[in-house]
């Protein structure tokens, strides 16, 4: 039975960050499907990182040396690039909140 923690209501923002983490991990190097499943499996039905990334077209199944693998798509790499640029602008103070 899944842990009750995975049914918390405050997890509505967590999957987006986790999907980005997942795509970033895949984008670093295509991974064997079995390795992806071992590293990212969950018993929590509200944590659908794998399915969200596939459904959003951010990662895709492929074959590398005849072995089922997972790789980032162009859309996934573009999302990572946009996220990094936005993060860099925030760090540089371009979107810093104005003092009251």
MIVEXLO-299027 format. One line per field, with one value per residue (C-alpha): x, y, z. Coordinates in Angstrom, 1 decimal. Each point is the difference from the previous one (the first is absolute). Example, Ala and Ser with C-alpha at 12.3 -4.5 7.8 and 13.67 -1.06 7.14 Angstrom:
xx: c(12.3_1.4)
yy: c(-4.5_3.4)
zz: c(7.8_-0.7)
//
This chain:
xx: c(0.0_1.4_1.1_-2.6_2.7_-0.5_-3.7_0.9_-1.9_3.1_1.7_-1.7_3.3_2.4_-0.6_1.0_3.4_0.4_-0.8_2.7_2.5_-1.0_0.5_3.3_1.2_-1.0_1.4_3.4_0.2_-2.5_-0.8_-0.9_-3.7_0.7_2.3_-2.7_-2.6_2.3_0.9_-3.4_-2.6_-2.5_-2.9_-1.7_-2.8_0.3_3.6_-0.3_3.4_0.7_-3.5_-0.1_3.4_-1.1_-3.4_1.5_2.4_3.0_1.6_-0.5_0.7_2.8_2.3_3.7_2.1_-3.2_-0.9_-3.2_1.1_-1.3_1.3_-1.0_-1.9_0.7_-3.0_1.6_3.3_-1.7_-1.9_3.2_1.7_-2.9_-0.1_3.8_-0.3_-2.8_1.9_3.1_-2.0_-1.5_3.5_1.2_-2.7_-2.0_-3.2_0.7_-3.0_-0.2_0.3_-3.2)
yy: c(0.0_3.4_2.4_2.5_2.7_-0.3_1.1_3.4_2.9_2.3_-2.1_1.9_1.9_-2.9_-2.0_2.9_0.3_-3.8_-0.2_2.6_-2.0_-3.2_1.7_1.5_-3.5_-1.5_2.9_-0.5_-3.3_-2.4_-2.7_-3.7_-0.5_-2.4_2.6_2.7_-2.3_-0.9_3.6_1.6_-2.6_1.0_-1.5_3.4_0.4_3.8_0.0_-0.6_1.4_-2.6_0.2_3.8_0.2_-2.4_1.5_3.5_-1.2_0.9_-3.5_-2.9_-3.7_-0.9_-2.9_0.3_-2.9_-2.0_0.7_1.8_3.4_3.5_3.3_3.6_1.5_3.3_1.4_-1.4_1.6_3.3_0.0_-0.5_2.8_2.4_-1.0_0.6_3.4_1.0_-1.2_1.9_3.2_-0.4_-0.6_3.1_2.1_0.7_-1.2_0.9_1.2_3.7_1.3_1.2)
zz: c(0.0_-0.9_2.8_1.1_-0.6_-3.8_0.4_1.5_-1.6_0.0_-2.8_-2.8_-0.9_0.7_-3.2_-2.2_1.7_0.0_-3.7_-0.7_2.2_-1.9_-3.4_1.0_1.2_-3.4_-2.0_1.6_-1.8_-1.5_2.6_-0.3_0.7_2.8_1.7_-0.3_1.5_2.9_0.7_-0.4_1.0_2.7_1.7_0.3_-2.5_0.2_-1.0_-3.7_-1.1_-2.6_-1.5_0.1_-1.8_-2.7_-0.5_-0.2_-2.7_2.1_-0.1_-2.4_-0.3_-2.5_-0.7_0.6_-1.0_-0.3_3.7_1.0_1.3_0.8_-1.4_0.4_-3.0_-1.6_2.0_3.2_-0.7_-0.9_3.2_2.0_-1.9_0.7_3.7_0.3_-1.7_2.3_3.1_-1.1_-0.5_3.5_1.5_-1.8_1.6_-3.2_1.6_3.6_2.0_0.5_3.5_1.7)
//
